[in-house]
C-alpha cells in the first residue's frame, strides 16, 4: 500500500507526541514515535515504495505482541500460526516459502535475519515496524523477492524512559517486561530490556490428555550508543532469546465437511531455540556524503521433536537439531547534498554455516535413520541506485544489483533396521551389522543481476503518483530432506514486478486515500511439500503469477479520534505446474495466499479534566481469506473476521489495560498442509482476554 505522506497532524493527543496514521510512503519524518531505518533512502526520499509503517503507540493500541499479528494489518501480508517457532514463514502478495529459506528480507536495526525460525520475535518494546512490499533486491538483495520487514528500536540519546509491564490473561498467560533507556551524557547512552512469557496452551491432545502448545520464553537485549561528534554514531547491540515450547496442534481435516477432527497423536512434540544476535553499526552523516557500516553475527541452536505422522500409531518420530552461525558485513555510501541527482552505492558480504542432525525413528517398523549434514553458504553483492529530479516534482530512479552466492552441502546418512521397538530409541553400536547408508557432497553457484526502474510525480499538494518495474530473485539451495536424488537441490526463482500507485491527501490532510495495483510474473517458483517420515521438500513449480490491489484509508474527523482501513486483494495461481506425469496443478491457486486481507481500526483517545489523565479505546477488526492450504486446492479456509478491543486508563505514571482478542470466539483454520498421510490443519486461537499494568518513569 502506498501513502504520500505521514499524516503529521493526526492524533496529537498527548503532549508533544504525534501519532501518525498507518502509512506506506517512501518518505521519512522525524516523528516522536516512528523510527524508520532508511539509511539507504536518498536525501529527498524520491524513490517510492509500497510501505506500511506502524509506530510503537499503534503497535501497543492494537495489541500486536508478535510479528505474526501483523497479518491483515499490513495489506497482503500473511504470516500463519505455524504450530511452533521452528519455522515462521512470511508471505507478501503471495510471495514466500513455508520452509527453509524465505522470500522476505528481515532486519532488526539493520541486522539481517536469514533463518525463518528467528523471525517470530516479540514487538512489545520496539520503536516501529515497517513492511516494504514488492522486490527490494536492488538495495537489500538476498531473499528480498517479496519484500522487507524492518524493525527499529529506540536510541537512548534521543529517548529516555524506564517501563515495567505485568500482564495476565486466559490460559494462564503471564507476560512480564522491563526496559530502560538512559542517556549518561551527550555522547553516551545505553539501553537494556528483559521479557518473560508463559502460556499453558489453548489446545489439548486427546490421546495424551495434555496441552499441546505450552510456552516458556525469555528475551534479553542490551545496546550501547556512542556519539563522538554530531556527524558520527556508533551503536553496539546484542539480543538473546530462548524459547521452550510444545507445538504442532495439528488435527486431521474431514475433507467432506472441511472441519477439524480432535488432535490425537501418541508422542509429545516440542521445539527449543536459542538465538544470539549481535550488531555493530557505524554511521557518518556529512554535508555531501553519508556512510554506514553494519557488522552482524547471529548464532542459532535449536532442537525440534515432532510426531511427524500425527496419529496414534507409532510410525514416525523425528528429532531435528540445528547449529547455525552467520556473519555479515555491509558498507553503504550515499549522497547527502542538495543536488537534483542523488545516489546510493554499497557492498555486502555474508558467510553462513549450518550443521544439522536428523534422527527419524519408526518404532512400529523397527527402523531408524540418522542424518548429518552441513551447508556452508557465502555470498557477495554490489549495488547502486541513482535518482534524478527531472522537473519540479517529477523524478526517475534506476538501480541495479549483482549477487553471487556459493553453496555447498555434505550429507551423511545411516539407516538401521531391527525388530519393532516401543521406547523410540535404538543404539547404533548394537545394530551396525544391519546398517546401510548414503553419503555425498555437492556445490552450487548462483549469479544474478536485478534491475529496478521507477518514475514518480509528487505535486505541490503532496499528492503522489508512481510507476515501477522491478526484477526479483531468490537463489536456489539444498534440501535438508528428500526421498529421491533429483530432490536434493532446487533452482533459483525469478520474478518481474509491475506496479502503479497513487496517494491523495484530502480535507487538509485529515483524509488520505491511497491505492496501488501490482502484477508479478514469477518463474521457477520454489514451493514446499510435506512427506510423512521424510520432511519438507522444496521444488520448483514452473510458471506462476500474482496480481492484486491494495487500498489504504486514514481519516481523523475529530481531535483524538482516528479511523484506519486497509484492504489487500491477491489472485495468485499456477500458470504451468506439472507435478508429475499424472498430476497437474496448472490453473490451481497458490497455497498459503489469502485472497483478501482486511483491517479496520477505530481509536479514540481523550484527556479528561477529572481524575484520570488519559483514556484510550481501540477496536479493531481483522479479516482474512480465502486460503488454500495445498497445491491441489482440496482443503481451504473461507473468509473470516476477528474482533479485538482494548481500553487503557492512565493516571500519572500508571496505565491499566483491559484487552480481548477474537471476542466473538470465531472458529477457523490458522494453518494447514497436505502430507502423504492426509490433510491436517491447526485451529486458530480462541477467545482470549486479560489485563496489564504498565508503569513509566
C-alpha positions as CSV (number, residue, x, y, z in Angstrom):
1,X,0.0,0.0,0.0
2,X,1.2,3.5,-0.8
3,X,0.7,6.8,1.0
4,X,2.2,10.0,0.0
5,X,2.9,11.5,3.5
6,X,2.7,10.6,7.1
7,X,-0.3,12.4,8.5
8,X,1.7,14.5,10.9
9,X,-1.4,16.3,12.1
10,X,-3.2,13.2,13.3
11,X,-3.7,12.0,16.8
12,X,-1.7,14.8,18.6
13,X,-3.3,13.6,21.8
14,X,-0.6,13.7,24.4
15,X,1.9,16.4,25.0
16,X,4.2,16.9,22.0
17,X,3.8,13.4,20.8
18,X,2.5,12.9,17.3
19,X,0.9,9.6,16.3
20,X,0.9,9.3,12.5
21,X,-1.5,7.3,10.6
22,X,-0.5,3.9,9.1
23,X,1.4,4.7,6.0
24,X,3.2,3.3,3.1
25,X,5.0,6.4,2.0
26,X,8.6,6.2,0.9
27,X,9.3,9.3,2.9
28,X,10.8,9.5,6.4
29,X,9.8,12.1,9.0
30,X,11.4,12.9,12.4
31,X,8.4,11.9,14.4
32,X,8.5,11.2,18.1
33,X,7.0,7.7,17.7
34,X,8.1,6.5,14.3
35,X,11.7,5.4,13.7
36,X,12.3,4.4,10.1
37,X,15.6,2.7,9.4
38,X,16.0,4.3,6.0
39,X,19.7,5.0,5.6
40,X,19.5,3.5,2.1
41,X,16.9,6.1,1.1
42,X,18.3,9.2,-0.6
43,X,18.1,12.6,1.0
44,X,14.8,13.7,-0.5
45,X,13.3,10.2,-0.5
46,X,12.5,10.4,-4.1
47,X,12.1,6.6,-4.6
48,X,8.6,5.4,-3.7
49,X,7.9,2.1,-2.2
50,X,4.7,0.3,-1.1
51,X,5.3,0.5,2.6
52,X,3.3,0.3,5.8
53,X,4.8,1.7,8.9
54,X,3.4,1.3,12.5
55,X,4.6,3.3,15.5
56,X,5.2,2.0,19.0
57,X,1.9,3.5,20.1
58,X,0.0,2.0,17.3
59,X,1.5,-1.4,18.0
60,X,0.5,-1.1,21.6
61,X,-3.0,0.1,21.0
62,X,-3.7,-2.7,18.5
63,X,-2.3,-5.4,20.9
64,X,0.4,-6.5,18.5
65,X,2.7,-8.6,20.7
66,X,4.5,-10.6,17.9
67,X,5.3,-10.3,14.3
68,X,2.6,-12.8,13.3
69,X,0.0,-10.4,14.5
70,X,0.8,-8.1,11.6
71,X,-1.2,-10.4,9.4
72,X,-4.1,-8.5,7.8
73,X,-3.0,-5.3,9.5
74,X,-0.5,-5.0,6.7
75,X,-2.3,-5.3,3.3
76,X,-1.5,-8.6,1.6
77,X,0.8,-9.6,4.4
78,X,0.3,-13.2,5.8
79,X,2.3,-14.9,8.5
80,X,0.5,-18.1,9.5
81,X,0.4,-19.5,13.0
82,X,2.7,-22.4,12.1
83,X,2.4,-24.6,15.2
84,X,5.8,-23.5,16.8
85,X,8.6,-21.1,16.2
86,X,10.5,-23.8,14.3
87,X,9.5,-22.0,11.1
88,X,7.9,-18.6,10.7
89,X,7.1,-18.2,7.0
90,X,6.1,-14.8,5.7
91,X,4.0,-14.3,2.5
92,X,3.6,-10.9,0.9
93,X,1.5,-10.6,-2.2
94,X,1.7,-14.4,-2.4
95,X,5.5,-14.4,-2.4
96,X,7.1,-16.6,0.2
97,X,8.1,-20.1,1.3
98,X,6.9,-22.0,4.3
99,X,10.1,-24.0,4.9
100,X,13.8,-23.4,4.5
101,X,14.7,-20.1,3.0
102,X,12.3,-17.2,2.7
103,X,11.3,-14.7,0.1
104,X,11.1,-11.8,2.6
105,X,14.0,-9.9,4.0
106,X,14.0,-9.4,7.7
107,X,16.1,-6.8,9.6
108,X,16.3,-5.5,13.2
109,X,18.2,-2.2,13.5
110,X,19.9,-3.0,10.2
111,X,21.0,-6.5,11.3
112,X,19.9,-9.2,8.8
113,X,18.0,-12.3,9.9
114,X,18.2,-15.0,7.3
115,X,16.8,-18.0,9.1
116,X,12.9,-18.0,9.3
117,X,12.9,-19.7,12.8
118,X,14.3,-16.4,14.1
119,X,11.6,-14.2,12.6
120,X,8.9,-14.8,15.3
121,X,10.1,-12.1,17.6
122,X,8.4,-10.0,20.3
123,X,7.2,-6.5,19.4
124,X,6.5,-5.3,22.9
125,X,9.3,-2.8,23.1
126,X,10.2,-1.6,19.6
127,X,10.0,1.9,18.2
128,X,8.4,1.0,14.8
129,X,7.8,-1.7,12.3
130,X,7.8,-1.1,8.6
131,X,7.0,-3.5,5.8
132,X,8.0,-2.8,2.2
133,X,6.1,-4.8,-0.3
134,X,7.4,-5.9,-3.7
135,X,11.0,-6.9,-4.7
136,X,13.6,-5.0,-2.8
137,X,16.6,-6.7,-4.3
138,X,18.4,-3.6,-5.6
139,X,19.3,-2.3,-2.2
140,X,18.5,-5.3,0.1
141,X,19.3,-8.2,-2.1
142,X,19.3,-11.7,-0.7
143,X,15.8,-13.2,-0.2
144,X,14.0,-9.9,-0.7
145,X,12.0,-11.1,-3.7
146,X,8.7,-10.4,-1.9
147,X,9.6,-7.5,0.3
148,X,11.3,-6.4,3.5
149,X,10.4,-6.3,7.2
150,X,12.3,-3.6,9.1
151,X,12.1,-3.4,12.9
152,X,13.7,-0.4,14.7
153,X,14.4,0.1,18.4
154,X,14.9,3.4,20.2
155,X,18.1,5.4,20.6
156,X,18.7,6.3,24.3
157,X,20.4,9.5,23.2
158,X,17.1,10.7,21.8
159,X,14.6,8.8,24.1
160,X,14.9,8.2,27.9
161,X,12.4,6.1,29.9
162,X,12.0,3.2,32.2
163,X,9.0,0.9,31.6
164,X,7.7,-2.0,33.6
165,X,4.8,-4.2,32.4
166,X,3.0,-7.1,34.0
167,X,0.1,-8.8,32.2
168,X,-2.1,-11.8,32.8
169,X,-4.7,-13.4,30.6
170,X,-6.6,-16.5,29.7
171,X,-4.8,-19.9,29.5
172,X,-2.6,-18.7,32.4
173,X,-0.8,-16.3,30.0
174,X,1.8,-14.4,32.0
175,X,3.9,-11.7,30.4
176,X,6.4,-9.6,32.3
177,X,8.7,-6.9,30.7
178,X,11.1,-4.2,31.8
179,X,13.1,-1.8,29.6
180,X,15.3,1.2,30.3
181,X,16.8,3.9,28.1
182,X,19.4,6.0,29.8
183,X,21.4,9.0,28.5
184,X,24.6,9.2,30.5
185,X,26.0,12.2,28.6
186,X,25.5,14.0,25.3
187,X,27.9,11.4,23.8
188,X,26.9,8.1,25.5
189,X,23.8,6.2,26.3
190,X,22.7,2.7,26.9
191,X,19.6,0.6,26.9
192,X,18.6,-2.8,28.3
193,X,15.4,-4.9,28.4
194,X,14.1,-8.2,29.5
195,X,11.0,-10.2,28.8
196,X,9.4,-13.4,30.2
197,X,6.4,-15.0,28.7
198,X,4.5,-18.2,29.9
199,X,1.3,-19.7,28.5
200,X,-0.3,-23.0,29.4
201,X,-1.6,-23.6,25.9
202,X,-5.0,-23.5,24.3
203,X,-5.1,-26.9,22.5
204,X,-5.3,-30.4,24.0
205,X,-4.0,-33.7,22.6
206,X,-7.0,-36.1,23.3
207,X,-4.8,-39.2,23.2
208,X,-2.1,-38.0,25.7
209,X,-4.7,-35.8,27.6
210,X,-2.3,-32.9,27.8
211,X,-1.9,-29.4,26.3
212,X,0.0,-29.3,23.1
213,X,1.1,-25.7,22.8
214,X,2.7,-24.8,26.2
215,X,5.1,-21.9,26.0
216,X,8.0,-20.5,28.1
217,X,10.2,-17.8,26.6
218,X,12.7,-15.2,27.7
219,X,14.4,-12.4,25.8
220,X,17.1,-10.0,26.9
221,X,18.8,-7.2,25.0
222,X,21.4,-4.5,25.6
223,X,22.5,-1.6,23.5
224,X,25.4,0.8,23.8
225,X,25.3,4.1,21.8
226,X,28.3,6.4,21.4
227,X,28.2,9.7,19.5
228,X,31.7,11.2,19.5
229,X,30.5,14.2,17.3
230,X,27.4,15.4,15.5
231,X,28.5,13.5,12.4
232,X,29.2,10.1,13.9
233,X,27.1,7.5,15.7
234,X,28.4,4.1,16.9
235,X,25.9,1.5,18.0
236,X,26.6,-1.9,19.6
237,X,23.5,-4.1,20.1
238,X,23.1,-7.6,21.5
239,X,19.9,-9.7,21.7
240,X,19.4,-13.1,23.4
241,X,16.2,-15.2,23.0
242,X,15.4,-18.6,24.5
243,X,12.1,-20.5,23.8
244,X,10.9,-23.8,25.1
245,X,7.5,-24.8,23.8
246,X,5.2,-27.6,22.9
247,X,3.9,-27.4,19.5
248,X,2.1,-28.7,16.4
249,X,-1.6,-28.8,17.4
250,X,-2.4,-30.3,14.1
251,X,-5.6,-32.2,13.6
252,X,-6.9,-34.3,10.7
253,X,-9.3,-32.5,8.3
254,X,-12.5,-34.1,7.3
255,X,-12.3,-33.2,3.6
256,X,-16.1,-33.8,3.0
257,X,-17.1,-31.3,5.7
258,X,-14.0,-29.2,5.8
259,X,-13.9,-29.5,9.6
260,X,-11.2,-30.4,12.1
261,X,-11.1,-33.7,14.0
262,X,-9.7,-33.9,17.5
263,X,-5.9,-33.6,18.0
264,X,-4.7,-37.1,18.6
265,X,-1.2,-38.4,18.3
266,X,1.0,-40.6,20.6
267,X,4.2,-38.6,21.3
268,X,4.6,-35.2,22.8
269,X,6.2,-32.8,20.4
270,X,8.3,-29.7,21.2
271,X,10.6,-27.1,20.0
272,X,13.5,-25.3,21.7
273,X,15.6,-22.5,20.3
274,X,18.4,-20.3,21.5
275,X,19.3,-17.2,19.4
276,X,22.1,-14.7,20.0
277,X,22.2,-11.8,17.6
278,X,24.8,-9.0,17.7
279,X,25.4,-6.0,15.6
280,X,27.9,-3.1,15.3
281,X,26.7,-0.1,13.3
282,X,28.8,2.9,12.5
283,X,27.2,5.9,10.7
284,X,28.7,9.1,9.4
285,X,26.4,11.9,8.2
286,X,28.3,14.6,6.3
287,X,27.2,17.6,4.3
288,X,28.0,15.9,1.0
289,X,28.0,12.2,1.6
290,X,26.9,9.8,4.3
291,X,28.4,6.4,5.2
292,X,27.2,3.4,7.1
293,X,28.9,0.2,8.1
294,X,26.9,-2.7,9.6
295,X,28.6,-5.8,11.0
296,X,26.4,-8.6,12.2
297,X,26.7,-12.0,13.8
298,X,23.9,-14.5,14.6
299,X,24.1,-17.8,16.4
300,X,21.2,-20.3,16.5
301,X,20.9,-23.5,18.4
302,X,17.6,-25.3,18.1
303,X,16.0,-28.7,18.6
304,X,12.7,-29.9,17.2
305,X,11.0,-33.1,18.3
306,X,7.8,-34.0,16.3
307,X,5.4,-36.8,15.9
308,X,5.5,-36.5,12.2
309,X,2.7,-38.8,11.3
310,X,0.2,-37.0,13.7
311,X,-1.6,-40.3,14.5
312,X,-1.8,-42.6,17.5
313,X,0.2,-45.2,15.5
314,X,4.0,-45.0,16.3
315,X,5.0,-44.5,12.6
316,X,7.4,-41.6,12.6
317,X,9.0,-39.5,15.4
318,X,11.7,-37.0,14.3
319,X,14.3,-35.2,16.2
320,X,15.9,-32.3,14.3
321,X,18.9,-30.4,15.8
322,X,20.5,-27.3,14.2
323,X,23.6,-25.3,14.9
324,X,24.0,-22.2,12.8
325,X,26.5,-19.3,12.6
326,X,26.1,-16.3,10.3
327,X,28.4,-13.3,9.9
328,X,27.8,-10.4,7.5
329,X,29.3,-7.1,6.6
330,X,27.7,-4.3,4.6
331,X,29.1,-0.9,3.6
332,X,26.8,1.8,2.2
333,X,27.7,5.2,0.8
334,X,25.2,7.7,-0.4
335,X,24.9,11.4,-1.5
336,X,23.7,13.9,1.1
337,X,24.0,17.2,-0.8
338,X,21.3,19.5,-2.4
339,X,21.8,18.3,-5.9
340,X,18.9,17.1,-8.1
341,X,20.9,13.9,-8.6
342,X,21.1,11.5,-5.6
343,X,22.8,8.2,-5.5
344,X,23.4,5.1,-3.2
345,X,26.2,2.6,-3.6
346,X,27.1,-0.4,-1.5
347,X,28.8,-3.8,-1.0
348,X,27.5,-6.7,1.0
349,X,29.2,-10.0,2.1
350,X,27.9,-12.9,4.1
351,X,29.1,-16.3,5.4
352,X,26.8,-18.8,6.9
353,X,27.4,-22.3,8.3
354,X,24.6,-24.7,9.2
355,X,25.1,-28.1,10.8
356,X,22.0,-30.2,11.3
357,X,21.3,-33.7,12.7
358,X,18.1,-35.5,11.9
359,X,17.0,-38.7,13.7
360,X,13.9,-40.3,12.2
361,X,12.5,-43.1,14.4
362,X,9.9,-45.5,13.2
363,X,9.2,-47.7,16.2
364,X,6.3,-49.7,14.7
365,X,8.5,-50.7,11.8
366,X,11.7,-51.1,13.8
367,X,13.8,-48.7,11.7
368,X,15.9,-45.6,12.4
369,X,17.5,-43.1,10.1
370,X,20.3,-40.8,11.3
371,X,21.5,-38.0,9.1
372,X,24.3,-35.5,9.5
373,X,24.8,-32.7,7.0
374,X,26.4,-29.3,6.9
375,X,25.5,-26.5,4.5
376,X,28.1,-23.6,4.3
377,X,27.0,-20.7,2.2
378,X,28.8,-17.5,1.2
379,X,27.6,-14.6,-0.8
380,X,28.8,-11.3,-2.2
381,X,26.8,-8.4,-3.7
382,X,27.4,-4.9,-5.2
383,X,24.6,-2.5,-5.7
384,X,23.9,1.0,-7.0
385,X,20.9,3.2,-7.3
386,X,20.5,6.7,-8.9
387,X,17.7,9.2,-8.7
388,X,17.3,12.3,-10.7
389,X,14.7,15.1,-10.1
390,X,13.8,15.8,-13.7
391,X,11.4,18.7,-13.3
392,X,9.8,20.0,-10.2
393,X,8.0,17.0,-8.6
394,X,8.9,14.6,-11.4
395,X,11.8,12.2,-10.7
396,X,13.2,8.9,-12.1
397,X,15.2,6.1,-10.4
398,X,17.3,3.4,-11.9
399,X,19.1,0.8,-9.8
400,X,21.0,-2.5,-10.2
401,X,22.5,-5.2,-8.0
402,X,24.9,-8.0,-8.7
403,X,24.6,-11.1,-6.5
404,X,27.0,-14.1,-6.3
405,X,26.3,-17.0,-4.0
406,X,28.3,-20.2,-3.4
407,X,26.5,-23.0,-1.5
408,X,27.9,-26.4,-0.5
409,X,26.4,-29.5,1.2
410,X,27.9,-32.5,2.8
411,X,25.4,-35.3,3.5
412,X,25.9,-38.5,5.5
413,X,23.0,-40.9,6.2
414,X,22.9,-44.1,8.2
415,X,19.9,-46.4,8.3
416,X,19.4,-49.3,10.7
417,X,16.8,-52.0,10.9
418,X,15.6,-54.1,13.8
419,X,12.5,-55.7,15.3
420,X,9.8,-53.3,16.2
421,X,10.6,-51.4,19.4
422,X,8.5,-49.3,21.7
423,X,10.7,-46.8,23.6
424,X,11.5,-44.9,20.4
425,X,15.3,-45.2,20.8
426,X,18.0,-47.5,19.4
427,X,21.7,-47.6,19.9
428,X,23.6,-47.6,16.6
429,X,26.5,-49.6,18.0
430,X,24.2,-52.6,18.6
431,X,22.9,-52.5,15.0
432,X,25.9,-51.7,12.8
433,X,25.7,-55.1,11.2
434,X,22.4,-54.2,9.7
435,X,23.3,-50.6,8.8
436,X,23.1,-49.1,5.3
437,X,23.8,-45.5,4.3
438,X,24.4,-42.8,1.7
439,X,26.9,-40.0,1.5
440,X,27.6,-37.3,-1.0
441,X,28.9,-33.8,-1.4
442,X,27.7,-31.1,-3.8
443,X,28.2,-27.5,-4.6
444,X,26.2,-24.8,-6.5
445,X,27.0,-21.3,-7.7
446,X,24.3,-18.7,-8.3
447,X,24.8,-15.3,-10.0
448,X,22.2,-12.7,-10.9
449,X,21.7,-9.0,-11.9
450,X,18.5,-7.4,-10.5
451,X,17.5,-4.0,-12.0
452,X,14.8,-1.5,-10.9
453,X,13.1,1.4,-12.7
454,X,10.8,3.9,-11.1
455,X,9.1,7.1,-12.2
456,X,7.2,9.2,-9.7
457,X,5.4,12.6,-9.6
458,X,4.8,14.5,-6.4
459,X,2.5,17.5,-6.7
460,X,2.7,20.7,-4.7
461,X,-0.3,19.5,-2.7
462,X,1.6,16.4,-1.7
463,X,-0.4,14.1,-3.9
464,X,1.8,11.3,-5.2
465,X,1.7,9.1,-8.4
466,X,4.2,6.5,-9.4
467,X,5.0,3.5,-11.6
468,X,7.8,0.9,-11.1
469,X,9.3,-2.2,-12.7
470,X,11.5,-4.4,-10.5
471,X,13.3,-7.6,-11.0
472,X,13.0,-10.1,-8.1
473,X,15.4,-13.0,-7.5
474,X,16.0,-15.7,-4.8
475,X,18.9,-18.2,-5.1
476,X,18.5,-21.9,-5.1
477,X,19.8,-24.3,-2.5
478,X,19.9,-27.8,-1.0
479,X,17.0,-29.6,0.7
480,X,17.6,-31.0,4.1
481,X,15.2,-33.8,3.4
482,X,14.5,-35.7,0.2
483,X,13.2,-39.1,-1.0
484,X,14.9,-39.2,-4.4
485,X,18.2,-38.0,-5.8
486,X,16.6,-35.3,-8.0
487,X,15.1,-33.7,-4.8
488,X,18.5,-33.0,-3.3
489,X,18.5,-29.4,-4.6
490,X,16.3,-26.8,-6.1
491,X,16.9,-23.9,-8.6
492,X,16.6,-20.1,-8.2
493,X,13.3,-18.4,-8.7
494,X,12.8,-15.1,-10.6
495,X,10.1,-12.5,-11.0
496,X,9.2,-9.2,-12.6
497,X,7.1,-6.9,-10.5
498,X,5.0,-4.2,-12.3
499,X,3.3,-1.6,-10.1
500,X,1.4,1.7,-10.3
501,X,0.1,3.7,-7.4
502,X,-1.2,6.9,-6.1
503,X,-1.8,8.8,-2.8
504,X,-4.2,11.7,-2.5
505,X,-4.5,13.9,0.6
506,X,-7.9,15.5,1.1
507,X,-9.6,17.7,3.7
508,X,-6.4,19.5,4.7
509,X,-4.6,16.2,5.2
510,X,-7.3,14.8,7.6
511,X,-8.2,12.2,5.0
512,X,-5.7,10.2,2.9
513,X,-6.7,7.7,0.3
514,X,-4.0,5.6,-1.3
515,X,-4.1,2.7,-3.7
516,X,-1.8,0.6,-5.9
517,X,-2.1,-2.2,-8.5
518,X,0.6,-4.8,-8.9
519,X,1.3,-7.7,-11.2
520,X,4.1,-10.3,-10.6
521,X,5.3,-12.6,-13.3
522,X,7.0,-15.4,-11.5
523,X,9.2,-18.2,-12.9
524,X,10.6,-21.3,-11.2
525,X,8.7,-20.6,-8.0
526,X,10.1,-22.5,-5.0
527,X,7.3,-24.4,-3.3
528,X,7.5,-26.7,-0.3
529,X,5.6,-30.0,0.2
530,X,5.5,-32.3,3.3
531,X,6.2,-36.1,3.1
532,X,5.5,-38.1,6.2
533,X,8.6,-39.8,7.5
534,X,10.8,-37.6,5.3
535,X,10.1,-34.0,6.0
536,X,9.6,-30.8,4.0
537,X,10.9,-30.8,0.4
538,X,11.3,-27.7,-1.7
539,X,10.9,-28.0,-5.5
540,X,10.5,-25.6,-8.4
541,X,6.9,-25.1,-9.7
542,X,7.3,-23.7,-13.2
543,X,5.4,-20.5,-14.1
544,X,3.1,-18.6,-11.8
545,X,1.7,-15.1,-11.4
546,X,0.2,-12.9,-8.8
547,X,-1.9,-9.8,-9.2
548,X,-3.9,-7.6,-6.9
549,X,-4.7,-4.3,-5.4
550,X,-4.0,-2.5,-2.1
551,X,-6.1,0.2,-0.5
552,X,-5.4,2.4,2.5
553,X,-7.8,5.0,4.1
554,X,-6.8,7.1,7.1
555,X,-9.4,9.6,8.5
556,X,-9.4,11.8,11.6
557,X,-12.8,13.5,11.9
558,X,-12.2,14.9,15.4
559,X,-9.2,15.5,17.6
560,X,-8.2,12.3,19.3
561,X,-10.5,10.2,17.0
562,X,-8.9,8.2,14.1
563,X,-10.1,5.5,11.7
564,X,-7.8,3.4,9.6
565,X,-8.9,0.9,7.0
566,X,-6.5,-1.3,5.0
567,X,-7.5,-3.8,2.3
568,X,-5.5,-6.1,0.1
569,X,-6.6,-8.5,-2.7
570,X,-4.3,-11.1,-4.2
571,X,-5.1,-13.5,-7.0
572,X,-2.2,-15.9,-7.4
573,X,-2.2,-19.1,-9.5
574,X,-0.1,-21.7,-11.2
575,X,0.1,-20.8,-14.9
576,X,2.0,-24.0,-15.6
577,X,2.9,-26.7,-13.0
578,X,3.1,-30.3,-13.9
579,X,3.9,-32.1,-10.6
580,X,4.3,-35.4,-12.4
581,X,3.2,-37.3,-15.5
582,X,-0.2,-37.9,-13.8
583,X,-0.6,-34.9,-11.5
584,X,-1.1,-31.3,-12.8
585,X,-1.7,-28.2,-10.7
586,X,-1.9,-25.8,-13.7
587,X,-4.5,-23.1,-13.1
588,X,-4.8,-24.0,-9.4
589,X,-4.5,-21.3,-6.8
590,X,-1.2,-20.9,-4.9
591,X,-1.3,-22.3,-1.4
592,X,-0.8,-20.1,1.7
593,X,-2.0,-17.0,-0.1
594,X,-5.1,-15.2,1.3
595,X,-7.4,-13.8,-1.4
596,X,-8.3,-10.9,0.9
597,X,-6.7,-9.2,3.9
598,X,-8.8,-6.6,5.8
599,X,-8.1,-4.4,8.8
600,X,-10.4,-1.7,10.2
601,X,-9.4,0.2,13.4
602,X,-11.1,2.9,15.4
603,X,-9.1,4.7,18.1
604,X,-10.4,7.3,20.5
605,X,-8.0,9.0,22.9
606,X,-9.1,11.7,25.3
607,X,-7.6,13.7,28.1
608,X,-10.4,14.2,30.6
609,X,-10.5,17.1,33.0
610,X,-11.2,14.8,36.0
611,X,-9.1,12.4,38.0
612,X,-7.8,10.4,35.0
613,X,-5.1,11.8,32.8
614,X,-5.9,9.8,29.7
615,X,-8.4,7.3,28.3
616,X,-7.7,5.2,25.2
617,X,-10.2,3.0,23.5
618,X,-9.2,0.9,20.4
619,X,-11.5,-1.5,18.5
620,X,-10.1,-3.5,15.6
621,X,-11.5,-5.9,13.0
622,X,-9.1,-8.3,11.2
623,X,-10.3,-10.3,8.1
624,X,-8.5,-13.0,6.2
625,X,-9.4,-15.5,3.4
626,X,-9.9,-17.5,1.2
627,X,-6.8,-19.6,1.8
628,X,-5.9,-22.9,0.1
629,X,-3.5,-25.0,2.1
630,X,-2.0,-27.2,-0.6
631,X,-1.4,-27.2,-4.4
632,X,-4.4,-29.5,-5.0
633,X,-6.8,-26.8,-3.6
634,X,-8.7,-29.6,-1.8
635,X,-8.9,-28.0,1.6
636,X,-9.3,-24.3,2.2
637,X,-10.3,-21.7,4.8
638,X,-13.1,-19.3,3.8
639,X,-13.0,-15.6,4.7
640,X,-13.3,-15.0,8.4
641,X,-13.1,-11.9,10.7
642,X,-11.7,-11.5,14.2
643,X,-12.8,-8.7,16.6
644,X,-10.3,-7.2,19.1
645,X,-10.7,-4.4,21.6
646,X,-8.6,-2.6,24.2
647,X,-9.2,0.0,26.9
648,X,-6.4,1.8,28.7
649,X,-6.7,4.2,31.6
650,X,-3.7,6.4,32.6
651,X,-3.1,8.2,35.8
652,X,0.4,9.7,36.3
653,X,3.0,7.0,35.6
654,X,0.5,4.1,35.8
655,X,-1.6,2.7,33.0
656,X,-4.2,-0.1,33.5
657,X,-5.3,-2.0,30.4
658,X,-8.1,-4.4,29.7
659,X,-8.0,-6.3,26.4
660,X,-9.6,-9.1,24.4
661,X,-8.8,-10.9,21.2
662,X,-11.2,-12.9,19.0
663,X,-14.1,-11.6,21.1
664,X,-16.7,-13.5,19.0
665,X,-14.8,-16.7,19.5
666,X,-14.7,-17.3,15.8
667,X,-13.6,-20.8,14.7
668,X,-11.2,-21.0,11.8
669,X,-8.1,-22.8,10.5
670,X,-4.9,-20.8,11.1
671,X,-2.7,-23.1,9.1
672,X,-3.0,-26.3,7.0
673,X,-0.9,-28.6,5.0
674,X,-1.1,-31.8,3.0
675,X,1.0,-34.8,4.0
676,X,1.3,-38.2,2.3
677,X,-0.8,-39.5,5.2
678,X,-3.6,-37.0,4.8
679,X,-4.7,-33.4,5.3
680,X,-4.0,-31.6,8.6
681,X,-4.7,-28.2,10.0
682,X,-4.3,-26.1,13.1
683,X,-7.2,-24.3,14.6
684,X,-7.0,-20.6,15.2
685,X,-6.6,-19.2,18.7
686,X,-9.9,-19.0,20.5
687,X,-11.3,-16.1,22.6
688,X,-8.5,-14.7,24.9
689,X,-8.7,-11.8,27.3
690,X,-6.7,-10.3,30.1
691,X,-5.3,-7.3,31.9
692,X,-2.0,-5.4,32.0
693,X,-0.4,-2.9,34.4
694,X,2.2,-0.6,33.0
695,X,4.5,1.9,34.9
696,X,6.6,4.5,33.1
697,X,9.1,6.7,34.9
